[in-house]
């Protein structure tokens, strides 16, 4: 069904079951449903997106005109809802991920608690896959909570396979006292011109499927002079301080560590990379070094986003007091035979 047909739904007709999302009447209820389904998981960007949905819901017929003239907005509003008692109880959003329309993301899959277990989620996903096939997409991708066995099993039955886990961990507050520890042997400051071995390390840390999901590209590791100058300015102003270290291995970097320490109110952030050949040997020392560095800063929360498959790092972080805020498994499904 085209967007024009989708927007021509007669709002006066009571409807029960699956239908395309009608931006003129559904957006506010969809925002409420997403907020209910993902309470505690929404990041600032997600919260802002809900505000945008509610704003669009108040634009009436104008949103229809906007959708017709903006292909991106048409994609965002191209999902489906499930209606019960004239109320949205299920939702799925479909968005293209590349300019060619090859990869499409299925997102915001949500069903109200009172209507779960009745096949509504599966019907929404099937409709999304059919829509992607109509748009000649080659792949559908989505993310699901790693501990949601029911949803994962449903996606697997529909042809999805797992790609990689993305985990977000947080230490709610830095310890009052951090034991003094010696830096890990061989740890030294990272130089910005060492982007090539760092790129090689990051590529080695990701599986083939993980790189399909989020490709590792060399230019992402080239730090421009403007970026380095910006970091120095913020450091001089006292906002934050970023420090990076590496450990040399037999054939390139064995590990990499970054600490973004905040002086002003906020969240400290850590980033790690450990070569697969060195895993299980370096993680604990790297975590201890990062926390020791942060001991000179305010006791804000500390966050780490990393690959969930790197269990040795997850374990080292948990032993240091970190807890999991979010753990999502990315999955993909091939559309058609092409």
C-alpha positions as a Python dict, from the first residue, in 0.01 Angstrom:
ca = {
    (1, 'X'): (0, 0, 0),
    (2, 'X'): (136, 341, -97),
    (3, 'X'): (167, 625, 151),
    (4, 'X'): (-109, 811, -34),
    (5, 'X'): (-344, 519, 16),
    (6, 'X'): (-227, 484, 372),
    (7, 'X'): (-313, 848, 445),
    (8, 'X'): (-656, 811, 285),
    (9, 'X'): (-788, 585, 562),
    (10, 'X'): (-1136, 695, 666),
    (11, 'X'): (-1089, 810, 1025),
    (12, 'X'): (-1461, 768, 1095),
    (13, 'X'): (-1453, 392, 1040),
    (14, 'X'): (-1394, 181, 1349),
    (15, 'X'): (-1122, -72, 1284),
    (16, 'X'): (-990, -378, 1465),
    (17, 'X'): (-670, -556, 1369),
    (18, 'X'): (-367, -471, 1156),
    (19, 'X'): (-351, -161, 939),
    (20, 'X'): (-91, 89, 816),
    (21, 'X'): (-6, 367, 1056),
    (22, 'X'): (-222, 678, 1003),
    (23, 'X'): (-6, 978, 1103),
    (24, 'X'): (-312, 1201, 1150),
    (25, 'X'): (-457, 997, 1433),
    (26, 'X'): (-205, 736, 1556),
    (27, 'X'): (116, 920, 1641),
    (28, 'X'): (28, 1029, 1994),
    (29, 'X'): (-92, 679, 2088),
    (30, 'X'): (217, 525, 1927),
    (31, 'X'): (438, 756, 2136),
    (32, 'X'): (250, 647, 2452),
    (33, 'X'): (290, 281, 2356),
    (34, 'X'): (666, 313, 2289),
    (35, 'X'): (715, 499, 2616),
    (36, 'X'): (530, 223, 2804),
    (37, 'X'): (713, -62, 2630),
    (38, 'X'): (1065, 81, 2666),
    (39, 'X'): (1044, 249, 3007),
    (40, 'X'): (1394, 277, 3153),
    (41, 'X'): (1564, 196, 2819),
    (42, 'X'): (1515, 522, 2631),
    (43, 'X'): (1826, 731, 2580),
    (44, 'X'): (1804, 1111, 2537),
    (45, 'X'): (1776, 1064, 2160),
    (46, 'X'): (1481, 828, 2203),
    (47, 'X'): (1307, 1066, 2440),
    (48, 'X'): (1355, 1349, 2190),
    (49, 'X'): (1209, 1128, 1913),
    (50, 'X'): (896, 1072, 2122),
    (51, 'X'): (859, 1447, 2165),
    (52, 'X'): (883, 1484, 1787),
    (53, 'X'): (612, 1222, 1735),
    (54, 'X'): (378, 1404, 1971),
    (55, 'X'): (452, 1732, 1795),
    (56, 'X'): (373, 1576, 1457),
    (57, 'X'): (49, 1435, 1598),
    (58, 'X'): (-73, 1790, 1659),
    (59, 'X'): (-14, 1901, 1299),
    (60, 'X'): (-324, 1729, 1161),
    (61, 'X'): (-348, 1717, 779),
    (62, 'X'): (-16, 1903, 751),
    (63, 'X'): (174, 1589, 847),
    (64, 'X'): (18, 1414, 545),
    (65, 'X'): (154, 1681, 312),
    (66, 'X'): (495, 1663, 480),
    (67, 'X'): (507, 1285, 436),
    (68, 'X'): (423, 1309, 65),
    (69, 'X'): (700, 1564, 1),
    (70, 'X'): (974, 1414, 221),
    (71, 'X'): (1085, 1056, 136),
    (72, 'X'): (1265, 1023, 470),
    (73, 'X'): (954, 1120, 666),
    (74, 'X'): (747, 887, 452),
    (75, 'X'): (979, 604, 557),
    (76, 'X'): (952, 698, 926),
    (77, 'X'): (572, 702, 904),
    (78, 'X'): (555, 388, 692),
    (79, 'X'): (494, 139, 971),
    (80, 'X'): (192, -52, 1098),
    (81, 'X'): (-30, -51, 1404),
    (82, 'X'): (-267, -302, 1561),
    (83, 'X'): (-601, -165, 1674),
    (84, 'X'): (-825, -301, 1952),
    (85, 'X'): (-1132, -115, 2080),
    (86, 'X'): (-1036, 181, 1861),
    (87, 'X'): (-700, 206, 2041),
    (88, 'X'): (-342, 141, 1926),
    (89, 'X'): (-216, -165, 2114),
    (90, 'X'): (71, -264, 1882),
    (91, 'X'): (322, -84, 1662),
    (92, 'X'): (614, -143, 1427),
    (93, 'X'): (824, 120, 1248),
    (94, 'X'): (1013, 64, 922),
    (95, 'X'): (1305, 284, 816),
    (96, 'X'): (1553, 255, 532),
    (97, 'X'): (1914, 239, 649),
    (98, 'X'): (2094, 333, 329),
    (99, 'X'): (2039, 556, 30),
    (100, 'X'): (1989, 256, -198),
    (101, 'X'): (1702, 106, 0),
    (102, 'X'): (1891, -223, 37),
    (103, 'X'): (1887, -240, 417),
    (104, 'X'): (1579, -158, 622),
    (105, 'X'): (1547, -133, 997),
    (106, 'X'): (1249, -267, 1187),
    (107, 'X'): (1213, -71, 1509),
    (108, 'X'): (974, 22, 1790),
    (109, 'X'): (816, -323, 1794),
    (110, 'X'): (579, -287, 2088),
    (111, 'X'): (258, -448, 2214),
    (112, 'X'): (75, -339, 2528),
    (113, 'X'): (105, -581, 2818),
    (114, 'X'): (-263, -670, 2813),
    (115, 'X'): (-246, -784, 2450),
    (116, 'X'): (81, -977, 2447),
    (117, 'X'): (85, -1347, 2367),
    (118, 'X'): (-186, -1325, 2099),
    (119, 'X'): (31, -1315, 1788),
    (120, 'X'): (10, -939, 1741),
    (121, 'X'): (388, -890, 1743),
    (122, 'X'): (437, -1163, 1482),
    (123, 'X'): (168, -1014, 1260),
    (124, 'X'): (336, -674, 1280),
    (125, 'X'): (678, -817, 1188),
    (126, 'X'): (534, -1014, 893),
    (127, 'X'): (366, -698, 765),
    (128, 'X'): (695, -510, 800),
    (129, 'X'): (882, -779, 604),
    (130, 'X'): (621, -772, 330),
    (131, 'X'): (646, -393, 307),
    (132, 'X'): (1029, -412, 281),
    (133, 'X'): (992, -672, 3),
    (134, 'X'): (752, -437, -179),
    (135, 'X'): (1017, -166, -154),
    (136, 'X'): (1269, -412, -301),
    (137, 'X'): (1481, -418, 10),
    (138, 'X'): (1743, -692, 43),
    (139, 'X'): (1779, -709, 421),
    (140, 'X'): (1571, -638, 730),
    (141, 'X'): (1757, -570, 1054),
    (142, 'X'): (1636, -515, 1408),
    (143, 'X'): (1755, -514, 1768),
    (144, 'X'): (1603, -710, 2054),
    (145, 'X'): (1689, -733, 2422),
    (146, 'X'): (1930, -1022, 2467),
    (147, 'X'): (1729, -1157, 2761),
    (148, 'X'): (1398, -1153, 2571),
    (149, 'X'): (1391, -1522, 2477),
    (150, 'X'): (1030, -1512, 2353),
    (151, 'X'): (1098, -1232, 2104),
    (152, 'X'): (1429, -1383, 1989),
    (153, 'X'): (1264, -1718, 1922),
    (154, 'X'): (988, -1548, 1723),
    (155, 'X'): (1239, -1361, 1509),
    (156, 'X'): (1437, -1678, 1448),
    (157, 'X'): (1121, -1856, 1331),
    (158, 'X'): (1067, -1572, 1086),
    (159, 'X'): (1417, -1616, 941),
    (160, 'X'): (1631, -1376, 1145),
    (161, 'X'): (1985, -1464, 1254),
    (162, 'X'): (2194, -1305, 1529),
    (163, 'X'): (2472, -1062, 1438),
    (164, 'X'): (2627, -909, 1750),
    (165, 'X'): (2540, -782, 2097),
    (166, 'X'): (2574, -420, 2208),
    (167, 'X'): (2590, -381, 2585),
    (168, 'X'): (2572, -64, 2794),
    (169, 'X'): (2708, -87, 3149),
    (170, 'X'): (2714, 174, 3422),
    (171, 'X'): (2894, 227, 3750),
    (172, 'X'): (2641, 441, 3934),
    (173, 'X'): (2902, 626, 4134),
    (174, 'X'): (3279, 622, 4155),
    (175, 'X'): (3414, 472, 4479),
    (176, 'X'): (3515, 715, 4751),
    (177, 'X'): (3861, 561, 4749),
    (178, 'X'): (4025, 373, 4467),
    (179, 'X'): (4318, 147, 4553),
    (180, 'X'): (4644, 270, 4407),
    (181, 'X'): (4759, 38, 4133),
    (182, 'X'): (5050, 36, 3894),
    (183, 'X'): (4957, 94, 3528),
    (184, 'X'): (4945, -228, 3326),
    (185, 'X'): (5287, -324, 3196),
    (186, 'X'): (5348, -176, 2853),
    (187, 'X'): (5063, 76, 2869),
    (188, 'X'): (5160, 408, 2709),
    (189, 'X'): (4984, 720, 2574),
    (190, 'X'): (4825, 684, 2232),
    (191, 'X'): (4938, 920, 1954),
    (192, 'X'): (4685, 1053, 1705),
    (193, 'X'): (4904, 947, 1411),
    (194, 'X'): (4874, 582, 1517),
    (195, 'X'): (4525, 552, 1366),
    (196, 'X'): (4627, 272, 1128),
    (197, 'X'): (4720, 14, 1396),
    (198, 'X'): (4417, 123, 1597),
    (199, 'X'): (4193, 61, 1295),
    (200, 'X'): (4356, -281, 1254),
    (201, 'X'): (4288, -359, 1621),
    (202, 'X'): (3922, -256, 1600),
    (203, 'X'): (3872, -463, 1285),
    (204, 'X'): (4026, -768, 1454),
    (205, 'X'): (3794, -723, 1755),
    (206, 'X'): (3478, -757, 1546),
    (207, 'X'): (3340, -1071, 1390),
    (208, 'X'): (3240, -1083, 1023),
    (209, 'X'): (2872, -1056, 1117),
    (210, 'X'): (2939, -767, 1354),
    (211, 'X'): (3121, -582, 1075),
    (212, 'X'): (2826, -644, 843),
    (213, 'X'): (2609, -466, 1101),
    (214, 'X'): (2850, -181, 1172),
    (215, 'X'): (3146, -180, 931),
    (216, 'X'): (3485, -72, 1068),
    (217, 'X'): (3618, 197, 834),
    (218, 'X'): (3970, 336, 849),
    (219, 'X'): (3868, 702, 817),
    (220, 'X'): (3668, 678, 1141),
    (221, 'X'): (3999, 662, 1328),
    (222, 'X'): (4169, 960, 1167),
    (223, 'X'): (4146, 1245, 1416),
    (224, 'X'): (4154, 1580, 1239),
    (225, 'X'): (4342, 1879, 1375),
    (226, 'X'): (4012, 2058, 1442),
    (227, 'X'): (3896, 1771, 1663),
    (228, 'X'): (4222, 1767, 1857),
    (229, 'X'): (4205, 2144, 1902),
    (230, 'X'): (3847, 2115, 2027),
    (231, 'X'): (3950, 1864, 2290),
    (232, 'X'): (4226, 2097, 2410),
    (233, 'X'): (3986, 2391, 2432),
    (234, 'X'): (3737, 2197, 2642),
    (235, 'X'): (4018, 2075, 2865),
    (236, 'X'): (4146, 2430, 2917),
    (237, 'X'): (3793, 2544, 2999),
    (238, 'X'): (3771, 2266, 3256),
    (239, 'X'): (3475, 2081, 3105),
    (240, 'X'): (3636, 1744, 3045),
    (241, 'X'): (3962, 1569, 2975),
    (242, 'X'): (4011, 1285, 2727),
    (243, 'X'): (4305, 1049, 2758),
    (244, 'X'): (4391, 748, 2544),
    (245, 'X'): (4641, 465, 2597),
    (246, 'X'): (4758, 162, 2402),
    (247, 'X'): (4946, -160, 2472),
    (248, 'X'): (5176, -299, 2208),
    (249, 'X'): (5144, -662, 2108),
    (250, 'X'): (5361, -892, 1901),
    (251, 'X'): (5196, -779, 1574),
    (252, 'X'): (5033, -444, 1643),
    (253, 'X'): (4820, -313, 1928),
    (254, 'X'): (4711, -563, 2192),
    (255, 'X'): (4472, -319, 2362),
    (256, 'X'): (4341, 36, 2356),
    (257, 'X'): (4174, 241, 2631),
    (258, 'X'): (4000, 578, 2627),
    (259, 'X'): (3874, 779, 2926),
    (260, 'X'): (3648, 1082, 2887),
    (261, 'X'): (3656, 1236, 3237),
    (262, 'X'): (3402, 1510, 3313),
    (263, 'X'): (3460, 1806, 3540),
    (264, 'X'): (3114, 1947, 3494),
    (265, 'X'): (2804, 1747, 3581),
    (266, 'X'): (2756, 1457, 3348),
    (267, 'X'): (2870, 1101, 3286),
    (268, 'X'): (3227, 974, 3258),
    (269, 'X'): (3275, 741, 2961),
    (270, 'X'): (3523, 460, 2899),
    (271, 'X'): (3602, 273, 2579),
    (272, 'X'): (3806, -46, 2540),
    (273, 'X'): (3945, -266, 2265),
    (274, 'X'): (4138, -588, 2336),
    (275, 'X'): (4276, -806, 2060),
    (276, 'X'): (4117, -1154, 2062),
    (277, 'X'): (4461, -1312, 2117),
    (278, 'X'): (4501, -1110, 2442),
    (279, 'X'): (4153, -1149, 2586),
    (280, 'X'): (4132, -1273, 2941),
    (281, 'X'): (4476, -1129, 3021),
    (282, 'X'): (4437, -749, 3016),
    (283, 'X'): (4079, -650, 3093),
    (284, 'X'): (4093, -634, 3471),
    (285, 'X'): (4412, -423, 3473),
    (286, 'X'): (4268, -185, 3213),
    (287, 'X'): (3947, -134, 3410),
    (288, 'X'): (4142, -69, 3731),
    (289, 'X'): (4366, 182, 3553),
    (290, 'X'): (4067, 369, 3411),
    (291, 'X'): (3895, 393, 3749),
    (292, 'X'): (4218, 503, 3917),
    (293, 'X'): (4249, 784, 3662),
    (294, 'X'): (3889, 891, 3732),
    (295, 'X'): (3950, 903, 4109),
    (296, 'X'): (4071, 1262, 4069),
    (297, 'X'): (3738, 1368, 3916),
    (298, 'X'): (3384, 1418, 4051),
    (299, 'X'): (3199, 1101, 4140),
    (300, 'X'): (2961, 1106, 3844),
    (301, 'X'): (2836, 777, 3695),
    (302, 'X'): (3067, 593, 3456),
    (303, 'X'): (2940, 427, 3137),
    (304, 'X'): (3084, 178, 2891),
    (305, 'X'): (2930, 75, 2557),
    (306, 'X'): (3089, -239, 2418),
    (307, 'X'): (3034, -568, 2239),
    (308, 'X'): (2848, -809, 2460),
    (309, 'X'): (3043, -1103, 2316),
    (310, 'X'): (3359, -974, 2485),
    (311, 'X'): (3268, -1160, 2803),
    (312, 'X'): (3607, -1111, 2970),
    (313, 'X'): (3563, -732, 2968),
    (314, 'X'): (3200, -754, 3082),
    (315, 'X'): (3309, -974, 3372),
    (316, 'X'): (3591, -734, 3468),
    (317, 'X'): (3348, -442, 3466),
    (318, 'X'): (3091, -629, 3672),
    (319, 'X'): (3357, -722, 3929),
    (320, 'X'): (3435, -347, 3953),
    (321, 'X'): (3070, -270, 4033),
    (322, 'X'): (2923, -198, 3689),
    (323, 'X'): (2569, -314, 3611),
    (324, 'X'): (2402, -373, 3275),
    (325, 'X'): (2164, -99, 3165),
    (326, 'X'): (2095, -242, 2820),
    (327, 'X'): (2202, -545, 2620),
    (328, 'X'): (2067, -565, 2267),
    (329, 'X'): (2118, -837, 2007),
    (330, 'X'): (2122, -718, 1645),
    (331, 'X'): (1954, -961, 1402),
    (332, 'X'): (1905, -969, 1026),
    (333, 'X'): (1674, -1140, 778),
    (334, 'X'): (1735, -1188, 404),
    (335, 'X'): (1447, -1063, 195),
    (336, 'X'): (1367, -1277, -107),
    (337, 'X'): (1623, -1486, -294),
    (338, 'X'): (1835, -1199, -425),
}
